Amino acid sequence: MKTGFVAIIGRPNVGKSTLLNAILGEKIAITTDKPQTTRNTIRGIYTHYADDELDEDMQLVFIDTPGIHRPRTKLGEFMTESAVGTFKEVDAIVYIVDDKLSSGPGDKYITEMLDEVTTPKILVINKIDKLGPEEFAEIYKEYDELGIFEEIIGTSAVEGKNIGHVIKAAAEFMEEGPMFFPDDMITEHPERFIVSEIIREKILMYLQDEVPHGVAVEIERYKEESDITRINAIIYCERKSHKGMIIGKGGRKLKGIGKSAREEIEALLGTKVYLELWVKVKENWRDSDIALSNFGYKEQM
């Protein structure tokens, strides 16, 4: 059996988490149209036994990383360091782009770092459902001329196009070895973590652009009973004005966030869920080492 680790990297909002979910056939990473949705590295475990489409047994551990950007806060530093730190620790790198290299400094910043790395690199040009043939060809040509990618693949992660091609390309750089995880396991993250991420996803979807990046979710209580799971979660924001935005007039926005999150959590857990949400202010937590540690974004000091 071929086994190994694959890092999924790229700028914020290029579709890294959507690609991971498409590979696994299940949602384990939250996705929104807002940049920097992913904050932690998330491992998705893909186990496959040989068939007509993929003729090898394999277990690939795909690591979805935060979007790489020039950080402005300690949280941003943590996110970028988490992504860059995977470069030399994996067997292959899948680098996702959705635009020309010449369109902005973000991808130049990343490709310069990748040029220093000997780990095999696969370029994925995502969102081909939104690209015309000429635009795709221009993107392909710019990156191909860099000479640092073993393969270049066009995909639409949201539509599931060419996902098998990405898996097969990554598997080429894996070696024979034992399985790392049981074959029915798709992530090593505990359910509490996934639940907190689902709540944060709904906050991102319900709120305006200035609020979401200053929001963190902490699971205060998670109790499984015979017919129901009771969850209490605290939503932390950085300003009192943001607290009012999250709660909304008459509490309507918070109720909407709670209802949407509860329905998805029930589908995940396969049981009834009682979800209670509270909102608290913790000013400037994104630049606090203690707060980042408490919220799981940094090792305890």
C-alpha positions as a Markdown table, in Angstrom:
| # | Residue | x | y | z |
|---|---|---|---|---|
| 1 | Met | 0.0 | 0.0 | 0.0 |
| 2 | Lys | 1.3 | 3.5 | -0.9 |
| 3 | Thr | 1.1 | 5.9 | 2.1 |
| 4 | Gly | 2.3 | 9.4 | 2.8 |
| 5 | Phe | 1.4 | 13.0 | 3.5 |
| 6 | Val | 0.3 | 15.7 | 1.1 |
| 7 | Ala | 0.2 | 19.5 | 2.0 |
| 8 | Ile | -2.5 | 21.6 | 0.3 |
| 9 | Ile | -1.3 | 25.2 | 0.2 |
| 10 | Gly | -2.2 | 28.5 | -1.5 |
| 11 | Arg | -3.4 | 32.0 | -1.0 |
| 12 | Pro | -6.5 | 32.6 | 1.1 |
| 13 | Asn | -9.8 | 31.7 | -0.6 |
| 14 | Val | -8.4 | 29.7 | -3.6 |
| 15 | Gly | -10.4 | 26.6 | -2.7 |
| 16 | Lys | -8.1 | 24.5 | -0.5 |
| 17 | Ser | -10.7 | 23.3 | 1.9 |
| 18 | Thr | -13.2 | 22.7 | -0.9 |
| 19 | Leu | -10.6 | 20.5 | -2.6 |
| 20 | Leu | -10.0 | 18.5 | 0.6 |
| 21 | Asn | -13.7 | 17.9 | 1.1 |
| 22 | Ala | -14.0 | 16.8 | -2.5 |
| 23 | Ile | -11.2 | 14.4 | -2.2 |
| 24 | Leu | -12.7 | 12.8 | 0.9 |
| 25 | Gly | -16.3 | 12.9 | -0.3 |
| 26 | Glu | -17.3 | 14.4 | 3.0 |
| 27 | Lys | -17.1 | 17.8 | 4.7 |
| 28 | Ile | -14.5 | 18.0 | 7.4 |
| 29 | Ala | -13.2 | 21.5 | 6.6 |
| 30 | Ile | -15.4 | 24.6 | 6.7 |
| 31 | Thr | -15.7 | 26.7 | 3.5 |
| 32 | Thr | -16.9 | 30.2 | 2.9 |
| 33 | Asp | -16.3 | 32.9 | 0.3 |
| 34 | Lys | -14.3 | 34.9 | 2.9 |
| 35 | Pro | -10.5 | 34.7 | 2.9 |
| 36 | Gln | -8.6 | 33.2 | 5.8 |
| 37 | Thr | -11.5 | 30.9 | 6.7 |
| 38 | Thr | -9.1 | 28.1 | 7.6 |
| 39 | Arg | -7.0 | 28.9 | 10.7 |
| 40 | Asn | -5.6 | 25.5 | 11.8 |
| 41 | Thr | -4.0 | 22.8 | 9.7 |
| 42 | Ile | -6.7 | 20.1 | 9.1 |
| 43 | Arg | -5.8 | 16.5 | 8.3 |
| 44 | Gly | -8.1 | 14.6 | 6.0 |
| 45 | Ile | -7.4 | 10.8 | 5.6 |
| 46 | Tyr | -8.0 | 9.3 | 2.2 |
| 47 | Thr | -8.0 | 5.5 | 2.1 |
| 48 | His | -8.5 | 3.7 | -1.2 |
| 49 | Tyr | -8.4 | 0.1 | -2.2 |
| 50 | Ala | -7.6 | -0.7 | -5.9 |
| 51 | Asp | -10.4 | -0.4 | -8.4 |
| 52 | Asp | -10.8 | 0.4 | -12.1 |
| 53 | Glu | -10.2 | 4.2 | -11.5 |
| 54 | Leu | -7.2 | 4.0 | -9.2 |
| 55 | Asp | -5.4 | 0.7 | -9.5 |
| 56 | Glu | -3.4 | 0.9 | -6.3 |
| 57 | Asp | -4.1 | 0.6 | -2.6 |
| 58 | Met | -3.3 | 3.9 | -0.9 |
| 59 | Gln | -3.7 | 6.0 | 2.2 |
| 60 | Leu | -2.9 | 9.6 | 1.7 |
| 61 | Val | -3.1 | 12.1 | 4.5 |
| 62 | Phe | -4.0 | 15.5 | 3.0 |
| 63 | Ile | -3.2 | 18.5 | 5.2 |
| 64 | Asp | -5.4 | 21.5 | 4.5 |
| 65 | Thr | -3.4 | 24.6 | 5.6 |
| 66 | Pro | -4.4 | 28.2 | 6.3 |
| 67 | Gly | -4.0 | 30.6 | 3.4 |
| 68 | Ile | -0.5 | 32.0 | 3.1 |
| 69 | His | -0.4 | 35.8 | 3.3 |
| 70 | Arg | 1.8 | 38.5 | 4.8 |
| 71 | Pro | 0.6 | 38.5 | 8.4 |
| 72 | Arg | -0.6 | 41.6 | 10.2 |
| 73 | Thr | -1.5 | 40.0 | 13.6 |
| 74 | Lys | -0.1 | 37.2 | 15.8 |
| 75 | Leu | -3.0 | 35.0 | 14.6 |
| 76 | Gly | -1.9 | 35.8 | 11.0 |
| 77 | Glu | 1.7 | 34.8 | 11.9 |
| 78 | Phe | 0.5 | 31.5 | 13.4 |
| 79 | Met | -1.6 | 30.7 | 10.3 |
| 80 | Thr | 1.2 | 31.4 | 7.8 |
| 81 | Glu | 3.8 | 29.6 | 9.9 |
| 82 | Ser | 1.5 | 26.6 | 10.1 |
| 83 | Ala | 1.2 | 26.4 | 6.4 |
| 84 | Val | 4.9 | 27.1 | 5.6 |
| 85 | Gly | 5.9 | 24.6 | 8.3 |
| 86 | Thr | 4.5 | 21.7 | 6.3 |
| 87 | Phe | 6.7 | 22.3 | 3.2 |
| 88 | Lys | 9.5 | 20.0 | 4.3 |
| 89 | Glu | 7.5 | 17.6 | 6.4 |
| 90 | Val | 5.4 | 16.1 | 3.7 |
| 91 | Asp | 6.0 | 13.8 | 0.7 |
| 92 | Ala | 4.3 | 16.1 | -1.8 |
| 93 | Ile | 2.8 | 19.6 | -2.0 |
| 94 | Val | -0.4 | 20.5 | -3.9 |
| 95 | Tyr | -0.3 | 24.2 | -4.6 |
| 96 | Ile | -3.6 | 25.7 | -5.6 |
| 97 | Val | -4.0 | 28.9 | -7.6 |
| 98 | Asp | -7.0 | 30.5 | -9.4 |
| 99 | Asp | -5.4 | 33.4 | -11.2 |
| 100 | Lys | -2.3 | 34.4 | -13.2 |
| 101 | Leu | 1.0 | 34.6 | -11.4 |
| 102 | Ser | 1.3 | 38.2 | -12.7 |
| 103 | Ser | -2.0 | 39.3 | -11.2 |
| 104 | Gly | -0.6 | 40.0 | -7.7 |
| 105 | Pro | 2.2 | 39.6 | -5.2 |
| 106 | Gly | 0.6 | 36.8 | -3.2 |
| 107 | Asp | 1.5 | 33.9 | -5.5 |
| 108 | Lys | 4.9 | 35.3 | -6.3 |
| 109 | Tyr | 5.6 | 35.3 | -2.5 |
| 110 | Ile | 4.6 | 31.6 | -2.3 |
| 111 | Thr | 6.4 | 30.5 | -5.5 |
| 112 | Glu | 9.6 | 32.1 | -4.3 |
| 113 | Met | 9.4 | 30.0 | -1.1 |
| 114 | Leu | 8.5 | 26.8 | -3.1 |
| 115 | Asp | 11.5 | 27.3 | -5.3 |
| 116 | Glu | 13.7 | 26.7 | -2.2 |
| 117 | Val | 12.0 | 23.4 | -1.4 |
| 118 | Thr | 12.9 | 20.0 | -2.9 |
| 119 | Thr | 9.6 | 18.4 | -2.0 |
| 120 | Pro | 7.7 | 17.3 | -5.2 |
| 121 | Lys | 5.2 | 20.0 | -6.1 |
| 122 | Ile | 1.9 | 19.6 | -8.0 |
| 123 | Leu | 0.2 | 22.8 | -9.3 |
| 124 | Val | -3.6 | 22.8 | -9.3 |
| 125 | Ile | -5.3 | 25.5 | -11.2 |
| 126 | Asn | -8.7 | 25.6 | -9.5 |
| 127 | Lys | -12.1 | 27.1 | -10.5 |
| 128 | Ile | -11.8 | 26.1 | -14.1 |
| 129 | Asp | -15.6 | 26.3 | -14.3 |
| 130 | Lys | -15.1 | 30.1 | -14.1 |
| 131 | Leu | -12.1 | 30.2 | -16.5 |
| 132 | Gly | -12.2 | 30.4 | -20.3 |
| 133 | Pro | -9.8 | 28.3 | -22.4 |
| 134 | Glu | -7.5 | 31.2 | -23.2 |
| 135 | Glu | -7.4 | 32.4 | -19.5 |
| 136 | Phe | -6.6 | 28.9 | -18.4 |
| 137 | Ala | -3.8 | 28.6 | -21.0 |
| 138 | Glu | -2.3 | 31.9 | -19.8 |
| 139 | Ile | -2.2 | 30.7 | -16.2 |
| 140 | Tyr | -0.8 | 27.3 | -17.2 |
| 141 | Lys | 2.0 | 28.9 | -19.3 |
| 142 | Glu | 3.1 | 31.4 | -16.6 |
| 143 | Tyr | 3.5 | 28.7 | -14.0 |
| 144 | Asp | 4.9 | 26.0 | -16.3 |
| 145 | Glu | 7.7 | 28.4 | -17.3 |
| 146 | Leu | 8.9 | 28.5 | -13.6 |
| 147 | Gly | 10.0 | 24.9 | -14.0 |
| 148 | Ile | 9.3 | 23.9 | -10.4 |
| 149 | Phe | 6.2 | 21.8 | -10.8 |
| 150 | Glu | 6.2 | 18.0 | -11.6 |
| 151 | Glu | 2.6 | 18.3 | -12.9 |
| 152 | Ile | -0.1 | 20.9 | -13.6 |
| 153 | Ile | -3.7 | 20.0 | -13.3 |
| 154 | Gly | -6.9 | 22.0 | -13.9 |
| 155 | Thr | -9.8 | 21.4 | -11.4 |
| 156 | Ser | -13.1 | 22.6 | -10.2 |
| 157 | Ala | -13.2 | 21.5 | -6.6 |
| 158 | Val | -16.7 | 22.8 | -6.1 |
| 159 | Glu | -17.9 | 20.7 | -9.1 |
| 160 | Gly | -15.7 | 17.7 | -8.3 |
| 161 | Lys | -13.9 | 17.9 | -11.7 |
| 162 | Asn | -10.5 | 16.1 | -12.0 |
| 163 | Ile | -10.3 | 15.3 | -8.3 |
| 164 | Gly | -9.1 | 11.7 | -9.1 |
| 165 | His | -6.3 | 13.2 | -11.2 |
| 166 | Val | -5.0 | 15.1 | -8.2 |
| 167 | Ile | -5.1 | 12.1 | -6.0 |
| 168 | Lys | -3.3 | 9.9 | -8.6 |
| 169 | Ala | -0.7 | 12.6 | -9.2 |
| 170 | Ala | 0.0 | 12.9 | -5.4 |
| 171 | Ala | 0.2 | 9.1 | -5.0 |
| 172 | Glu | 3.0 | 9.0 | -7.5 |
| 173 | Phe | 5.3 | 10.4 | -4.9 |
| 174 | Met | 4.3 | 8.1 | -2.0 |
| 175 | Glu | 6.2 | 5.0 | -1.0 |
| 176 | Glu | 5.1 | 1.6 | 0.1 |
| 177 | Gly | 4.4 | 1.5 | 3.8 |
| 178 | Pro | 1.9 | 0.7 | 6.6 |
| 179 | Met | -1.4 | 2.5 | 7.1 |
| 180 | Phe | -1.2 | 5.4 | 9.5 |
| 181 | Phe | -4.9 | 5.3 | 10.5 |
| 182 | Pro | -7.8 | 2.9 | 10.4 |
| 183 | Asp | -9.4 | 2.7 | 7.0 |
| 184 | Asp | -12.8 | 4.1 | 8.2 |
| 185 | Met | -11.2 | 7.2 | 9.7 |
| 186 | Ile | -11.4 | 10.5 | 7.6 |
| 187 | Thr | -9.9 | 13.0 | 10.1 |
| 188 | Glu | -8.0 | 12.9 | 13.4 |
| 189 | His | -9.7 | 15.9 | 14.7 |
| 190 | Pro | -12.1 | 15.3 | 17.6 |
| 191 | Glu | -15.8 | 16.1 | 17.1 |
| 192 | Arg | -15.6 | 19.0 | 19.5 |
| 193 | Phe | -13.1 | 20.7 | 17.1 |
| 194 | Ile | -15.3 | 20.1 | 14.1 |
| 195 | Val | -18.4 | 21.4 | 16.0 |
| 196 | Ser | -16.6 | 24.6 | 16.9 |
| 197 | Glu | -15.5 | 25.1 | 13.2 |
| 198 | Ile | -19.1 | 24.6 | 12.0 |
| 199 | Ile | -20.3 | 27.3 | 14.4 |
| 200 | Arg | -17.5 | 29.6 | 13.2 |
| 201 | Glu | -18.5 | 28.9 | 9.6 |
| 202 | Lys | -22.0 | 30.0 | 10.2 |
| 203 | Ile | -20.8 | 33.2 | 11.9 |
| 204 | Leu | -18.7 | 33.9 | 8.8 |
| 205 | Met | -21.7 | 33.4 | 6.6 |
| 206 | Tyr | -24.0 | 35.5 | 8.6 |
| 207 | Leu | -21.8 | 38.5 | 9.4 |
| 208 | Gln | -20.3 | 41.4 | 7.5 |
| 209 | Asp | -16.6 | 41.5 | 6.4 |
| 210 | Glu | -15.3 | 43.6 | 9.3 |
| 211 | Val | -16.4 | 41.2 | 12.0 |
| 212 | Pro | -15.5 | 37.5 | 11.2 |
| 213 | His | -11.8 | 37.6 | 11.4 |
| 214 | Gly | -12.0 | 38.8 | 15.0 |
| 215 | Val | -14.2 | 35.9 | 16.1 |
| 216 | Ala | -13.2 | 32.7 | 17.9 |
| 217 | Val | -15.4 | 29.9 | 19.2 |
| 218 | Glu | -14.7 | 27.9 | 22.4 |
| 219 | Ile | -16.7 | 24.8 | 23.3 |
| 220 | Glu | -17.4 | 25.2 | 27.0 |
| 221 | Arg | -19.6 | 22.0 | 27.4 |
| 222 | Tyr | -20.0 | 18.9 | 25.2 |
| 223 | Lys | -22.2 | 16.3 | 26.8 |
| 224 | Glu | -23.4 | 13.2 | 25.0 |
| 225 | Glu | -26.6 | 11.6 | 26.3 |
| 226 | Ser | -28.6 | 8.6 | 25.1 |
| 227 | Asp | -30.8 | 10.6 | 22.8 |
| 228 | Ile | -29.3 | 14.1 | 22.6 |
| 229 | Thr | -25.9 | 15.9 | 22.7 |
| 230 | Arg | -25.8 | 19.1 | 24.7 |
| 231 | Ile | -23.3 | 21.7 | 23.6 |
| 232 | Asn | -22.6 | 25.1 | 25.1 |
| 233 | Ala | -20.3 | 27.4 | 23.1 |
| 234 | Ile | -18.9 | 30.9 | 23.6 |
| 235 | Ile | -18.4 | 33.2 | 20.7 |
| 236 | Tyr | -15.6 | 35.7 | 21.4 |
| 237 | Cys | -15.3 | 38.9 | 19.5 |
| 238 | Glu | -12.9 | 41.9 | 19.8 |
| 239 | Arg | -15.3 | 44.8 | 20.2 |
| 240 | Lys | -18.5 | 45.6 | 22.0 |
| 241 | Ser | -19.9 | 46.9 | 18.7 |
| 242 | His | -19.2 | 43.5 | 17.2 |
| 243 | Lys | -21.1 | 41.7 | 20.0 |
| 244 | Gly | -24.2 | 43.6 | 19.0 |
| 245 | Met | -23.8 | 42.7 | 15.3 |
| 246 | Ile | -23.4 | 39.0 | 16.2 |
| 247 | Ile | -26.5 | 39.0 | 18.4 |
| 248 | Gly | -28.6 | 41.2 | 16.1 |
| 249 | Lys | -31.8 | 43.0 | 16.8 |
| 250 | Gly | -33.9 | 41.0 | 19.2 |
| 251 | Gly | -31.2 | 38.2 | 19.1 |
| 252 | Arg | -32.3 | 37.2 | 15.6 |
| 253 | Lys | -28.9 | 36.9 | 14.0 |
| 254 | Leu | -27.5 | 34.8 | 16.9 |
| 255 | Lys | -30.6 | 32.6 | 16.6 |
| 256 | Gly | -30.1 | 32.2 | 12.9 |
| 257 | Ile | -26.4 | 31.2 | 13.4 |
| 258 | Gly | -27.4 | 28.7 | 16.1 |
| 259 | Lys | -30.2 | 27.1 | 14.0 |
| 260 | Ser | -28.0 | 26.8 | 11.0 |
| 261 | Ala | -25.1 | 25.3 | 13.0 |
| 262 | Arg | -27.3 | 23.0 | 15.0 |
| 263 | Glu | -28.8 | 21.5 | 11.8 |
| 264 | Glu | -25.4 | 20.7 | 10.4 |
| 265 | Ile | -24.1 | 19.4 | 13.7 |
| 266 | Glu | -27.0 | 17.0 | 14.0 |
| 267 | Ala | -26.3 | 15.7 | 10.5 |
| 268 | Leu | -22.6 | 15.3 | 11.5 |
| 269 | Leu | -23.3 | 13.5 | 14.8 |
| 270 | Gly | -26.5 | 11.6 | 13.7 |
| 271 | Thr | -28.3 | 12.6 | 16.9 |
| 272 | Lys | -30.5 | 15.5 | 18.2 |
| 273 | Val | -28.5 | 18.5 | 19.4 |
| 274 | Tyr | -29.2 | 21.1 | 22.0 |
| 275 | Leu | -26.9 | 24.1 | 21.2 |
| 276 | Glu | -26.6 | 27.1 | 23.4 |
| 277 | Leu | -24.5 | 30.1 | 22.2 |
| 278 | Trp | -23.1 | 33.0 | 24.2 |
| 279 | Val | -21.2 | 36.0 | 23.0 |
| 280 | Lys | -18.4 | 37.6 | 25.0 |
| 281 | Val | -15.9 | 40.4 | 24.2 |
| 282 | Lys | -12.1 | 39.7 | 24.5 |
| 283 | Glu | -10.4 | 42.8 | 23.1 |
| 284 | Asn | -7.5 | 42.3 | 20.7 |
| 285 | Trp | -7.3 | 38.6 | 21.3 |
| 286 | Arg | -5.7 | 38.0 | 17.9 |
| 287 | Asp | -2.5 | 39.7 | 19.2 |
| 288 | Ser | -2.5 | 37.9 | 22.6 |
| 289 | Asp | -0.3 | 34.9 | 23.0 |
| 290 | Ile | -2.4 | 33.7 | 26.0 |
| 291 | Ala | -5.7 | 34.0 | 24.1 |
| 292 | Leu | -4.2 | 32.3 | 21.0 |
| 293 | Ser | -3.1 | 29.4 | 23.2 |
| 294 | Asn | -6.5 | 29.1 | 24.9 |
| 295 | Phe | -8.3 | 29.0 | 21.6 |
| 296 | Gly | -5.9 | 26.3 | 20.2 |
| 297 | Tyr | -4.1 | 28.5 | 17.7 |
| 298 | Lys | -0.7 | 28.2 | 19.5 |
| 299 | Glu | 1.1 | 25.9 | 21.8 |
| 300 | Gln | 0.8 | 26.8 | 25.5 |
| 301 | Met | 3.6 | 29.2 | 26.5 |
